[in-house]
Structures are given as C-alpha cells and as structure tokens.
Amino acid sequence: MQLAKSVRVISVDRDADSRKASQAEVLAYLRCHGIAGTAQVVAPELRSVGDTLLAAGAEHEAGLLVMGAYSHSRLREMLLGGATRHILKNASARPVLLAH
C-alpha cells in the first residue's frame, strides 16, 4: 500500500455519519505505517454491499481490493448472502486481499 498512487477507505452505509469514527481509526492506522489515505462512504442504493464495493473499485480503477472477511450464521448467509461471498464470486476484474 505504501507504493500505491492512492489509498481509499470505502464504507458502504446509508448514513455517512455512522462511519466517521471507524474510518478515522483506519486512516490513523494507515498513517502510522506511512500510508496516506482518504475516506469515502458510499450508499448502497439498490445494489448489494458486494456490488457497491465492486462498483466503487471499478470507478476508482483500484489495483487491489482489500477488505475484511466476516461470516454470519449459516442460515443468514444462505438466505441473504454476504459481501465476502459476493466479492469472491464476482471480483474477477481485480485482485482481492481478504483479512479475517
């Protein structure tokens, strides 16, 4: 990430104010490692979180998508799906680094 032209921290939420604190923590962590970044909150509109992240990556021509990989209960994942699963199935256009 230190060699990247830019680093963007993207959160998906309808309420941007609810993400300010967590984004500030991520930006502070990156700064501690010599990485300058910017933060953005994207509303999912009519898309899933996974589709919203992929669209943001395409819009910014991201060379790498880095994201946390979390799972929910098997029933919830089966019924509603999940962003991690969606990214793994649909991120053929760019590399993905998942952290759990």
VENTA-V542602 format. One line per field, one symbol per residue. ss: DSSP state (H for helix, E for strand, - for the rest). phi: phi as a letter, one per 20 degrees, with the letter a starting at -180 (. if undefined). psi: psi as a letter, one per 30 degrees, with the letter a starting at -180 (. if undefined). A space follows every 10 residues. Layout:
BEGIN
ss: ???
phi: ???
psi: ???
END
This chain:
BEGIN
ss: -------EEE EE---HHHHH HHHHHHHHHH HH-----EEE EE------HH HHHHHHHHH- ---EEEEE-- ---HHHHHHH --HHHHHHHH ----EEEEE-
phi: .feffbcced ddafdfffdg ffffffffff ffdmdebcdb ddfflddffg ffffffffge lfebddbfdc cdfgffffed mbfffffffc efebfcddcc
psi: fffkelkkjk kjlfjefffe eeeeeeeeee efggjkllkk kkkfbgllee eeeeeeeeeg hkfkjklkjl laleeeeeef aleeeeeefg hffllkjkk.
END
